Amino acid sequence: MFPILNVIKIISREVQRFKEPASGATLFSWRSIVSRLSRERRDPFRILVSTVLSLRTKDDCTAAASERLFALARTPHDMLNLPEKEIAKAIYPVGFYNTKAKHIKQICAILMEKYNGCVPADLERLLELPGVGRKTANLVITLGFGIPGICVDTHVHRITNRWGYVHTRAPVETEFALRKCLPMRFWIIINDLLVTYGQNICTPVSPRCSECRVEKWCARVGVQRSR
């Protein structure tokens, strides 16, 4: 049986060595950005919009675009009153800014029409919103509402399969597999831990196995070359 408790404990200690993402990383640093954008409280709406903006966009660009947009409108009602072109202008140059501006308008319309202007604290309802995938929905329920969820990106998918802890072909399958085997107390933190570990040690190509403190338990699935 894979010793997940020991592995999580060791990685939690190891990632403290890496205060910043690896050079050139483009992944969204969820909690650090959210804390900057929600100073007084973690507003589910701001988390939702910021996460939509973050997809395929660097951290600094996401943070700056979010701050510009929220300076214009802070609620679904106010955002809905902004012209789509003004939203696009505010969030430029995030990736696919025109499409994201359209999605934000559509999301706000749905929130006003179906949820009284509130973001639903329900994964399945969030997934019905335009531009919202499972990772985004899980981020909203975990950061916005404190509800257990598992955010699976390429790092979580790759590393848990590399360990041999799960055996899946896609991140969506990995999320469902982890929901069955990962203790719930680790659901929220697993993304933070493995993103940092995956950027610095358990890299996609030629992982630093000689530096890995959990190497003895790793099945090294798919590893062709290591350092």
DAMOPE-V650540 format. One record per residue. RES is the residue in one small letter. PHI is phi in degrees with one decimal (none if undefined). Layout:
BEGIN
<<RES;PHI> <RES;PHI>>
END
This chain:
BEGIN
<<m;none> <f;-68.7> <p;-81.5> <i;-60.6> <l;-62.7> <n;-64.6> <v;-63.2> <i;-62.7> <k;-61.6> <i;-67.8> <i;-65.9> <s;-58.2> <r;-76.3> <e;-65.3> <v;-68.2> <q;-64.2> <r;-73.8> <f;-110.6> <k;-77.6> <e;-126.1> <p;-62.0> <a;-58.4> <s;-56.3> <g;86.9> <a;-64.7> <t;-115.5> <l;-72.0> <f;-79.5> <s;-82.9> <w;-48.3> <r;-70.0> <s;-66.5> <i;-70.4> <v;-59.9> <s;-64.7> <r;-71.9> <l;-88.5> <s;-129.3> <r;-67.6> <e;-89.6> <r;-156.9> <r;-87.8> <d;-79.2> <p;-56.1> <f;-67.1> <r;-66.3> <i;-64.3> <l;-60.0> <v;-65.2> <s;-62.5> <t;-70.0> <v;-59.8> <l;-66.2> <s;-73.1> <l;-60.6> <r;58.5> <t;-139.9> <k;-71.2> <d;-54.0> <d;-61.6> <c;-65.2> <t;-61.5> <a;-61.7> <a;-65.5> <a;-64.9> <s;-63.1> <e;-64.4> <r;-64.3> <l;-68.1> <f;-71.7> <a;-70.9> <l;-90.0> <a;-157.0> <r;-114.8> <t;-130.4> <p;-57.5> <h;-61.9> <d;-68.2> <m;-65.7> <l;-65.5> <n;-81.1> <l;-81.3> <p;-62.0> <e;-57.4> <k;-65.7> <e;-71.6> <i;-63.8> <a;-60.0> <k;-65.3> <a;-68.1> <i;-93.2> <y;-58.4> <p;-107.9> <v;-60.5> <g;-62.1> <f;54.9> <y;-62.1> <n;-66.7> <t;-65.3> <k;-67.3> <a;-62.5> <k;-63.3> <h;-64.0> <i;-61.6> <k;-62.0> <q;-64.8> <i;-60.3> <c;-64.5> <a;-62.9> <i;-66.9> <l;-61.3> <m;-70.5> <e;-75.0> <k;-105.2> <y;-128.4> <n;59.5> <g;82.8> <c;-108.5> <v;-79.9> <p;-69.5> <a;-91.5> <d;-144.2> <l;-60.3> <e;-66.9> <r;-69.3> <l;-63.5> <l;-67.2> <e;-81.4> <l;-79.3> <p;-60.2> <g;78.2> <v;-107.2> <g;-102.5> <r;-65.8> <k;-64.3> <t;-62.0> <a;-61.2> <n;-65.2> <l;-63.5> <v;-65.7> <i;-72.2> <t;-77.8> <l;-81.6> <g;-84.7> <f;-125.2> <g;70.2> <i;-89.8> <p;-57.7> <g;-155.8> <i;-121.4> <c;-92.4> <v;-107.3> <d;-112.3> <t;-64.0> <h;-68.0> <v;-61.7> <h;-61.9> <r;-65.1> <i;-70.3> <t;-66.0> <n;-74.4> <r;-61.8> <w;-63.0> <g;89.8> <y;-73.3> <v;-130.2> <h;-134.3> <t;-134.2> <r;-106.0> <a;-147.1> <p;-54.5> <v;-62.6> <e;-63.9> <t;-63.9> <e;-57.4> <f;-67.4> <a;-65.9> <l;-66.7> <r;-61.4> <k;-87.1> <c;-116.4> <l;-85.5> <p;-54.0> <m;-59.3> <r;-66.5> <f;-101.7> <w;-57.8> <i;-71.5> <i;-88.4> <i;-59.6> <n;-66.1> <d;-56.3> <l;-64.1> <l;-80.4> <v;-63.8> <t;-64.5> <y;-66.9> <g;-72.8> <q;-78.6> <n;-111.6> <i;-122.1> <c;-89.7> <t;-71.1> <p;-58.7> <v;-114.9> <s;50.1> <p;-62.4> <r;-85.8> <c;-62.5> <s;-67.4> <e;-101.8> <c;-81.3> <r;-82.6> <v;-116.2> <e;-57.3> <k;-66.3> <w;-101.4> <c;-85.4> <a;-78.6> <r;56.3> <v;-62.6> <g;81.0> <v;-81.1> <q;-95.2> <r;-147.2> <s;-141.8> <r;-115.2>>
END
